[in-house]
Amino acid sequence: DGVVVGAVALKAEAGDFELTKMAVDEPMHGRGYGKRLLEVACTLARARGARRVLLYSQRALQPAVQMYFKYGFTELPLTDARYSRCDIKMERVLD
């Protein structure tokens, strides 16, 4: 219907892509838009030659973190303090 319900942003970085932003309008939660955004982001990253998609988040954003796990992301050690508010680093290896 031409209404924006969400957005996703990727940043290319040394053969990988970082999912830097992803948001879905709150009234639209639970309708599959987050899954669609993740799939489009991963498809684009794969098409551009990425080996994996990385993301940094906050454990307090439990619904988002659960969704990342559900759609193939795994937790990595948070060895770099890239973003001060983030306390979890995740990756999805692209096949």
C-alpha positions in Angstrom: 0.0 0.0 0.0 3.0 2.3 -0.2 3.4 2.6 3.6 6.8 2.3 5.1 6.7 -0.2 8.0 10.4 -0.8 8.6 13.9 -0.2 7.5 17.2 -2.0 7.4 20.8 -0.8 6.9 23.9 -2.7 6.0 27.6 -1.6 6.0 30.2 -3.4 3.9 33.3 -4.2 5.9 36.3 -6.4 4.9 34.3 -9.1 3.1 31.5 -9.1 5.6 28.4 -6.9 6.0 27.3 -5.4 9.3 23.6 -5.0 9.9 23.8 -1.6 11.4 20.1 -0.7 11.8 16.9 -2.6 11.7 13.5 -1.4 12.8 9.8 -2.3 12.3 7.0 0.1 13.3 5.7 -1.2 16.6 2.0 -1.6 15.4 3.5 -3.9 12.7 5.3 -6.2 15.0 4.4 -9.9 14.6 3.5 -9.7 11.0 6.7 -11.1 9.5 8.3 -7.8 8.4 11.4 -8.3 10.6 12.0 -11.7 8.9 11.5 -10.2 5.5 14.0 -7.4 6.2 16.6 -9.8 7.5 16.2 -12.1 4.5 16.5 -9.1 2.1 19.6 -7.9 3.9 21.2 -11.3 3.9 20.3 -11.9 0.2 21.8 -8.5 -0.7 25.0 -9.2 1.3 25.4 -12.6 -0.3 24.9 -11.1 -3.8 27.6 -8.6 -3.0 30.1 -11.3 -2.0 29.8 -11.3 1.8 30.8 -14.4 3.7 28.6 -13.4 6.7 26.4 -10.7 8.2 27.4 -9.4 11.7 25.3 -7.4 14.1 25.7 -5.8 17.5 22.7 -5.5 19.8 21.5 -5.3 23.4 20.3 -8.4 25.3 17.5 -6.1 26.8 16.0 -6.1 23.3 14.9 -9.7 23.8 12.3 -10.0 21.0 14.9 -8.8 18.5 17.7 -11.1 19.8 15.3 -14.1 19.8 14.4 -13.3 16.2 18.1 -13.2 15.2 18.7 -16.6 16.8 15.5 -18.0 15.1 16.8 -16.9 11.7 20.2 -18.3 11.8 22.4 -15.9 13.8 24.7 -17.2 16.4 26.4 -15.4 19.2 30.1 -14.5 19.0 32.4 -13.3 21.8 32.1 -9.6 22.2 35.8 -8.8 22.0 35.5 -5.3 20.6 33.7 -2.4 22.3 32.5 -1.0 19.0 29.2 0.4 20.3 29.0 1.3 24.0 25.4 0.3 24.5 25.7 -3.1 22.9 26.4 -6.3 24.9 25.9 -9.0 22.3 27.6 -9.7 18.9 26.1 -12.1 16.5 26.8 -13.5 13.0 25.0 -15.3 10.3 27.2 -17.3 8.0 26.0 -17.0 4.4 25.9 -20.1 2.3 
